Amino acid sequence: MIDGTYKTYKHNPPHLFRSNAKYFITGATYEHVRYMKSDEAKDIFLNYLFKSFEHYNWKIEDWVVLDNHYHLMANAPENAETLAQVINNVHRFSSGGIKSLDLECIDCVNAAPTQSAHSIEHSIKKMFHNYWDTCITYENSYYARLHYLWYNPVKHGYVKYPLEWKYGSYYYRHHDEKEYLDKIMKLYPCDKVKVFDDF
């Protein structure tokens, strides 16, 4: 039996909260709009991501940020139930920062052709949607999800190789840990990993 608190919600995904456990977390923009397509937007998002997780004593192990979603592997603190507060902070504060950018940095593909830049800016009321998390309980699942996270920019057609995507931990870890990363990706295929990733 797995220790922890399992909570269900009417309009949100269920969550299992376990102290000091590893979590695979996925978040997305509202209606999959590419609000984070610019480097500036991704930088703003990452700034608030790391600040918020650190504030609540969560530790981010690995991460990747794409134009309209992100994936994380993180270690929970003693109080894992703070996860909702962490994600709320990330979404709220990074939304404000991204909205302050020049609108050319934001993908307003859903805007009507006749809308002015000013009206588009004010129409962006909800920038992020929900988030989904998986409490990792098996070693194989952990490593397969790491592989999935590292490979995600390739999966979505951003680049041909994970190393080409600088908005992910693979890019930074590769220099010192190439053999380790290659070993994980070889031993733990990610093709059967079930992750909400329809972006």
C-alpha positions in Angstrom: 0.0 0.0 0.0 1.3 3.5 -0.9 1.4 6.0 1.9 0.2 9.5 1.2 -3.0 11.6 0.8 -5.1 11.1 -2.4 -7.4 13.9 -3.2 -10.0 14.2 -6.0 -11.5 17.5 -7.3 -14.6 18.3 -9.3 -12.9 20.2 -12.1 -9.3 19.3 -11.7 -7.2 16.1 -12.0 -6.8 14.0 -8.9 -3.5 14.2 -6.9 -1.6 11.9 -4.7 0.5 13.7 -2.1 3.5 11.8 -0.6 6.3 13.4 1.5 9.8 13.4 -0.1 8.6 11.6 -3.2 9.5 12.2 -6.8 6.9 13.9 -9.1 6.6 14.1 -12.8 4.6 17.3 -13.5 3.1 18.6 -16.8 1.6 22.1 -17.3 0.1 23.8 -20.3 -1.0 27.1 -21.6 -4.7 27.7 -22.0 -6.1 26.3 -25.2 -2.5 25.4 -26.1 -1.7 28.9 -27.4 2.1 29.4 -27.8 2.5 32.1 -25.2 6.0 31.0 -24.5 7.3 30.9 -28.0 9.9 33.6 -27.5 13.2 33.2 -25.6 12.1 36.2 -23.4 8.9 34.4 -22.4 10.6 31.2 -21.6 13.2 33.0 -19.5 10.4 34.8 -17.5 8.7 31.5 -17.0 11.8 29.7 -15.8 12.7 32.5 -13.4 9.3 32.1 -11.6 9.4 28.4 -11.9 12.6 28.0 -10.0 11.8 30.8 -7.5 8.4 29.2 -6.6 9.7 25.7 -6.3 12.5 26.8 -4.1 10.2 29.0 -1.9 8.1 25.9 -1.0 11.2 23.6 -0.6 10.5 21.6 -3.7 13.6 20.7 -5.7 13.5 20.6 -9.5 15.7 17.8 -10.9 15.0 18.0 -14.6 12.8 20.2 -16.7 11.9 21.2 -20.3 9.9 24.2 -21.4 8.3 24.4 -24.9 6.1 27.1 -26.5 2.9 26.0 -24.9 3.7 23.4 -22.2 6.4 22.2 -19.8 7.5 19.0 -18.0 9.3 18.7 -14.7 10.8 16.0 -12.5 10.8 17.3 -8.9 11.4 16.1 -5.4 8.6 16.9 -2.9 9.4 18.3 0.5 7.8 17.0 3.8 4.6 18.7 2.9 3.8 17.6 -0.6 0.4 19.2 -0.5 2.0 22.6 -1.2 2.2 21.5 -4.9 -0.9 23.4 -5.9 0.4 26.6 -4.3 3.7 26.2 -6.1 2.1 25.8 -9.5 -0.4 28.6 -8.9 2.5 30.9 -8.1 4.4 29.8 -11.2 1.4 30.4 -13.5 0.2 33.6 -11.9 3.6 35.5 -11.7 5.0 34.2 -15.0 1.7 35.2 -16.7 2.1 38.7 -15.5 5.7 38.9 -16.7 4.9 37.4 -20.1 2.0 39.7 -20.7 4.3 42.7 -20.1 6.4 41.7 -23.2 6.1 43.2 -26.6 3.1 41.5 -28.2 5.3 40.3 -31.0 6.8 37.9 -28.5 3.4 36.4 -27.8 1.5 34.1 -30.2 -1.9 35.7 -30.6 -3.1 33.2 -33.2 -6.5 33.0 -31.6 -7.0 36.7 -31.9 -9.5 38.1 -34.4 -7.7 39.8 -37.4 -9.4 43.1 -36.6 -8.2 43.3 -33.0 -5.7 45.9 -32.1 -2.5 45.0 -30.1 -4.1 46.8 -27.0 -7.3 44.8 -27.2 -5.4 41.5 -27.7 -3.3 42.2 -24.6 -6.4 42.8 -22.5 -8.1 39.7 -24.0 -5.4 37.4 -22.6 -7.1 36.8 -19.2 -6.0 33.2 -18.7 -2.6 32.2 -19.9 -2.1 28.8 -18.3 -4.5 25.9 -18.0 -4.2 23.2 -15.4 -1.4 20.8 -14.4 -1.1 17.1 -14.1 1.3 15.2 -11.8 2.3 11.7 -11.3 3.8 10.5 -8.0 6.6 8.2 -9.1 6.7 4.9 -7.2 8.8 2.7 -9.4 12.4 3.2 -10.5 11.7 2.1 -14.1 8.9 4.7 -14.3 11.2 7.4 -13.0 13.9 6.8 -15.6 11.5 6.3 -18.5 9.9 9.7 -17.7 13.3 11.3 -17.5 14.0 10.0 -21.0 10.5 11.3 -22.1 11.2 14.7 -20.7 14.7 15.0 -22.3 13.3 13.8 -25.7 10.2 16.0 -25.6 11.5 18.8 -27.9 12.3 16.2 -30.5 8.9 14.5 -30.1 7.2 17.8 -30.8 9.4 18.7 -33.8 11.3 21.6 -32.3 14.7 20.1 -32.9 16.3 16.9 -34.2 18.4 16.1 -31.1 17.7 16.9 -27.4 21.1 18.7 -27.1 19.9 21.3 -29.6 17.1 22.6 -27.2 18.6 25.0 -24.6 15.3 25.3 -22.7 15.7 21.9 -21.0 17.9 20.4 -18.4 19.4 17.9 -20.9 21.2 20.8 -22.6 22.9 21.7 -19.3 23.6 18.2 -18.0 25.0 16.9 -21.3 28.5 18.4 -20.9 29.3 16.7 -17.6 27.0 13.7 -17.7 26.8 12.6 -21.3 27.5 8.9 -20.6 24.9 8.8 -17.8 22.2 10.5 -20.0 23.0 8.2 -22.9 22.7 5.2 -20.6 19.3 6.2 -19.2 17.9 6.9 -22.7 19.2 3.5 -23.9 18.1 1.4 -21.0 14.7 3.0 -20.4 12.7 3.6 -23.5 9.9 6.2 -23.3 7.6 5.1 -26.1 5.2 3.4 -23.6 5.2 6.3 -21.1 1.6 7.5 -20.7 1.8 11.3 -20.3 -0.9 13.9 -21.1 1.0 15.6 -23.9 -1.4 16.4 -26.7 0.1 19.8 -27.6 
